[in-house]
Structures are given as C-alpha cells and as structure tokens.
C-alpha cells in the first residue's frame, strides 16, 4: 500500500507551477500542452493519495430501480460523504443506477418510457471514475466532431450584440424536410464556453441524427465578436436569453422549440424558466451540471486542490476575455483591479456584481442561484448532476424543491464530475450525458403531448 501523500506542500508548489503554465498558455502559445501537464501533474498526485487512503467503501446510490418523488436515505449518505471529501471509495460501487427524483408521477412515467437512460446503470470509465478526473480529461479524450455553423449577430436593446451559431440541418433531412416546422434546440454553453466546445458539438451531432435544427447562444464577447457596450454576462440576468428566445421564435414561429443548458448555461436557463413560468415558447428544457447554490459552489472551488485545478484557470480565462475587450470596458471599470483577482469569487466581487448593479457580491450570488426558483418552473425540465461534481456539491442539489414540483426531474449519479459522465473503457465518443440529452429532446419533441394527457 502506498504511503499517505501530504497535499500541503504539493498544493503550494503546484500553484506556482500552474500559475506560470496557465499564463504562458493563455497569453502566449501551447495552452493545450501547458494545461495537460499542469493539471495532469496535480491530479496524478491527488489520485495517488486517494488510492492510498482507501479503506472499505462509501455509502452510495443503491443499484435498485430508480424511484420518483422521494430521495432515499442512500442519497443523503452519498451527498454527505462526497461533500466531505469523497474518502473511502471502492471500485465495486462504481456501477450504479442513477437516482431519479421527480415531484410528479406523470413526468416520472414519461421519462421511464421515453428516456430509458435515467434508469439504466451508469458505468463510469474505471480508470478515471473520480469527479475531478472526469472533469479534467473529458475535453481531451472525447473527439470533437466537425460541425459547420453559420453565424448571426443580433442586436440588443442596449446597443450590444449577441453571436448565434446556427446548425440548420438542411442537407438530406428526410425526417423534417420543412425548415419552417423543423424542431429547434437552443443550446447554452458554460461559463467561458462557445459553440466549439466538444460537449456542444456532440449535442449538435445527436440532434442532426434526429433531424433537428440547433442554435448556440454564445454569451457576449466570448466567441470572437466585438463587445459594443461595456456589458458582458452573468448567471442571474436573463435579458439576453429572453432576446435570443424571442428572436428564434420569431424566425420559426411554427417550429417546436426547446433549450439545453450546460453548467452556467444551465443556471441561466433555470433562472429564466423560474422567472417566466408558462410565459415562454419553450416546450421543455434539459440542464446538465448546473451549479444550484453559488455560495456552496464557490466555497468548494476554493479548496486548495480545486483552486489549483479549476478555480484559478477559469479566473484567468475570464480575465483574458476582459483584456480582449479592455478598450470598451475600462470606461466604466477598474480593469487593473479586476486583473488582480485570484478566484472566481474575487472576479465576481470586482467585476460581475458591479456590472449588473448588485450592492454586494452576496446579493448577486443569491440571485444567481437557481435553487431558489425551482418551485416556479412550469414546463418539463430534466436536470442531470453528478454528486461528485466539484462545481456543484451534492448537498446543495435542491432535492426537496424538485419533489414538490411536478414539472422538474433530477437525475443524480454518484460519479461523473462536471460535464464529464465518461463511460466505457476508452470514452472517445458518446457519454452518459449525451445519451440523456438525445433521449430527452426526442421524447419532448415527439411524445411531449403525452405529458398533458397524463
């Protein structure tokens, strides 16, 4: 058995190493190699320490049939253990059925019939089952399918512009040859993501096979377009999303429309649905790896290893975007002060919360947390989360609120990380998240009328 590895000195040395590597990668060249080396070194040491500490096994989601309307005791035990640090894992407990939590029997039956993946055993890739490994490796392991977009820039009420990337799916579309009535999926990427992220490309390809049209909503300033006004985006303000949904619905008023949001895109989508209720043209929504309670997410991401692996890198990405648009933003913000932020919370305190007029960052984080709006959602929504997601801790998932809303279903896996959900020995292609997405959008578009009759 390997000896216990102390992470105190490791985190100090790796933080200095990763800082230099990330800055070289972002501001110079070789970002992919820099991040792989930095993240790989940090995670390898962490992974060895976890293996060395394994004693017995941890409580887990039972491998019994998924149940509706109530979360069993095993879920609460899993949440407690995983949130406390994820010790005591045993490989024999990796393969488990997800926990399906739904407030309505109708939605539960609908999902079991038309979205069978919600009750099927999820087999995480055995050599990278842990949440951080899944999160770090997915962008490098999964292939990036080729997708040809056509770009559209639309204007906003404040004089800004939003970049939309369309995949029309016109070629050889025998399922939905009429573009006017072709089902359309609006896709929202994560915090710094664009239409070129691998998880977005896989969604597009699955939608293509089903005959659907897709449009990716790129947040202001992240997809290469110029920032015309000193305003970017946040998880709480839904004005840009409302503009995009209205625009898409105006272009194709006869086409069924639904949305899928990933990470921060999922948070934004949930907040929009909580605000609008039934006053939306969306027929349904799928949400993946959303951060439900921003305070809890920020706190977990500030743990030493999580800060090294994720927090600092994402903060630097946000700052790089600010620097690209400095000439516009410095008219209203102290950019030098923003560039000194060392965490996402510091960045939001110095920039995001100020931009959107919140008196404090705590006010912004409260408003941005979708856990407070679950009860107000009035269209079918399926949310997939892994309990070992370091961006969305298991104990903060709003199980009780979901149990009280017949329109919301949570699918919770013990493993999967953040936008990971890798499965199989060599997970180059489809992930568990992809299977959930494909089955759910098809269920809503082709069998959604059954929900109203149940």
Residue, then its C-alpha position, 0 to 999 in steps of 0.5 A: x500500500x502506498x504511503x499517505x501523500x501530504x497535499x500541503x506542500x504539493x498544493x503550494x508548489x503546484x500553484x506556482x507551477x500552474x500559475x506560470x503554465x496557465x499564463x504562458x498558455x493563455x497569453x502566449x502559445x501551447x495552452x493545450x500542452x501547458x494545461x495537460x501537464x499542469x493539471x495532469x501533474x496535480x491530479x496524478x498526485x491527488x489520485x495517488x493519495x486517494x488510492x492510498x487512503x482507501x479503506x472499505x467503501x462509501x455509502x452510495x446510490x443503491x443499484x435498485x430501480x430508480x424511484x420518483x418523488x422521494x430521495x432515499x436515505x442512500x442519497x443523503x449518505x452519498x451527498x454527505x460523504x462526497x461533500x466531505x471529501x469523497x474518502x473511502x471509495x471502492x471500485x465495486x460501487x462504481x456501477x450504479x443506477x442513477x437516482x431519479x427524483x421527480x415531484x410528479x408521477x406523470x413526468x416520472x412515467x414519461x421519462x421511464x418510457x421515453x428516456x430509458x437512460x435515467x434508469x439504466x446503470x451508469x458505468x463510469x470509465x474505471x480508470x478515471x471514475x473520480x469527479x475531478x478526473x472526469x472533469x479534467x480529461x473529458x475535453x481531451x479524450x472525447x473527439x470533437x466532431x466537425x460541425x459547420x455553423x453559420x453565424x448571426x449577430x443580433x442586436x440588443x436593446x442596449x446597443x450590444x450584440x449577441x453571436x448565434x451559431x446556427x446548425x440548420x440541418x438542411x442537407x438530406x433531412x428526410x425526417x423534417x424536410x420543412x425548415x419552417x416546422x423543423x424542431x429547434x434546440x437552443x443550446x447554452x454553453x458554460x461559463x467561458x464556453x462557445x459553440x466549439x466546445x466538444x460537449x456542444x458539438x456532440x449535442x449538435x451531432x445527436x440532434x442532426x441524427x434526429x433531424x433537428x435544427x440547433x442554435x448556440x447562444x454564445x454569451x457576449x464577447x466570448x466567441x470572437x465578436x466585438x463587445x459594443x457596450x461595456x456589458x458582458x454576462x452573468x448567471x442571474x440576468x436573463x435579458x439576453x436569453x429572453x432576446x435570443x428566445x424571442x428572436x428564434x421564435x420569431x424566425x420559426x414561429x411554427x417550429x417546436x422549440x426547446x433549450x439545453x443548458x450546460x453548467x452556467x448555461x444551465x443556471x441561466x436557463x433555470x433562472x429564466x424558466x423560474x422567472x417566466x413560468x408558462x410565459x415562454x415558447x419553450x416546450x421543455x428544457x434539459x440542464x446538465x451540471x448546473x451549479x444550484x447554490x453559488x455560495x456552496x459552489x464557490x466555497x468548494x472551488x476554493x479548496x486548495x486542490x480545486x483552486x489549483x485545478x479549476x478555480x484559478x484557470x477559469x479566473x484567468x480565462x475570464x480575465x483574458x476575455x476582459x483584456x480582449x475587450x479592455x478598450x470598451x470596458x475600462x470606461x466604466x471599470x477598474x480593469x487593473x483591479x479586476x486583473x488582480x483577482x485570484x478566484x472566481x469569487x474575487x472576479x465576481x466581487x470586482x467585476x460581475x456584481x458591479x456590472x449588473x448593479x448588485x450592492x454586494x457580491x452576496x446579493x448577486x450570488x443569491x440571485x444567481x442561484x437557481x435553487x431558489x426558483x425551482x418551485x416556479x418552473x412550469x414546463x418539463x425540465x430534466x436536470x442531470x448532476x453528478x454528486x461528485x461534481x466539484x462545481x456543484x456539491x451534492x448537498x446543495x442539489x435542491x432535492x426537496x424543491x424538485x419533489x414538490x414540483x411536478x414539472x422538474x426531474x433530477x437525475x443524480x449519479x454518484x460519479x461523473x464530475x462536471x460535464x464529464x459522465x465518461x463511460x466505457x473503457x476508452x470514452x472517445x465518443x458518446x457519454x452518459x450525458x449525451x445519451x440523456x440529452x438525445x433521449x430527452x429532446x426526442x421524447x419532448x419533441x415527439x411524445x411531449x403531448x403525452x405529458x398533458x394527457x397524463 
